[in-house]
Amino acid sequence: MNTQTEALFFETLSGQEVRCLLCPHYCVISDTQWGICGVRQNRSGVLLSNVFGKISAVRLDPVEKKPLYHFFPGSKILSFGSFGCNLACIFCQNSSISQIAGSKIKNFETFTPEQAVALCFSEEESIGIAFTYNEPTVWFEFMLKTATLAKEKGLFTAMITNGFINRKPLEQLIPVIDAFNVDLKSFDAEFYRTNTSSVINPVLKNLNYLAENKKHIEITNLVIPDLNDEEMKFEEMTRWIAENTGKETPFHISKYFPNYKLTKPPTSELKLLRLRDIAKKYLDFVYLGNSTSNSGQNTYCSACGSILIERKGYQIWYRNIDNQNLCTHCGHQLKLFR
């Protein structure tokens, strides 16, 4: 199978240079060179995607692992990952597949969109397809074709993303992606510039756009000691989320572990609990990831506090909630995609 295809969203400049229009980097790429993502290459004035159908991992995962807690809780979703990323996070948790140049990619499987969808149907437990593990934006062409076919076949789709994508590409995904988990890495512009080699404003604008289009949104924040754990800035971020995507937006506070270029010690449990308390002042549903806390996984009614969904690991139990997502104690309705 040919894993190279002409990329969408680029323009040809003089001297066989091209400008990629997929993400806010707007990479200007000389002939034979690669964009920042490491997987899009200029060949004689044509931008090529080098990862069409090139799969680093395919697994049937619990949706909670994405993490998606209000999107078919307790279900499983067939998850595909490729290679490359348009950010250069020094703390990358998947650097072996994300922080790799296209010319050095090895050990992969190949799938056509049709094969990916067929595999999903062979997994009877799967509700659909998730694009995850690396940054899905950089293999946009495969994701768009696969998600379009999946929706035509009645499957559900999810994108686990850093949100660093331009508006026109995102507009094409709106009809075919049901759920987005956006990794909002900080609420500080300097953090984005220094630690991810990107900027924050496009991510915030895209979260607004997803909310305006009434897409299912969940947000994750990886808390890194001394880099993005300042409490006033964290409070500003959670207030912004409540005001712009809604106080019912599920918010996942995730524990950092040393990886890639960053060797700081893991986030303390006390810090996670403190930040959870801050977030809960503004958001109804705050969860802890990679945490030893037993109270950070369950879903509670925002009106009366009754437990609605109990979680232990990737096992879940519906408790005081009916088939219309109403709390059986007070009648308040939970915004739940199922």
Secondary structure, 3 states (H helix, E strand, C coil): CCCCEECCCEEECHHHCEEECCCCCCCEECCCCECCCCCEEEECCEEEECCCCEECEEEEEEHHHCCCCCECCCCEEEEEECCCCCCCCCCCCCHHHHCCCHHHCCCCEECCHHHHHHHHHHCCCEEEEEECCCCHHHHHHHHHHHHHHHHHCCCEEEEEECCCCCHHHHHHHCCCCCEEEEECCCCCHHHHHHHHCCCCHHHHHHHHHHHHCCCEEEEEEEECCCCCCCHHHHHHHHHHHHHHCCCCCCEEEEECCCECCECCCCCCHHHHHHHHHHHCCCCCCEEEECCCCCCCCCEECCCCCCEEEEEECCEEEECCECCCCEECCCCCECCCEC
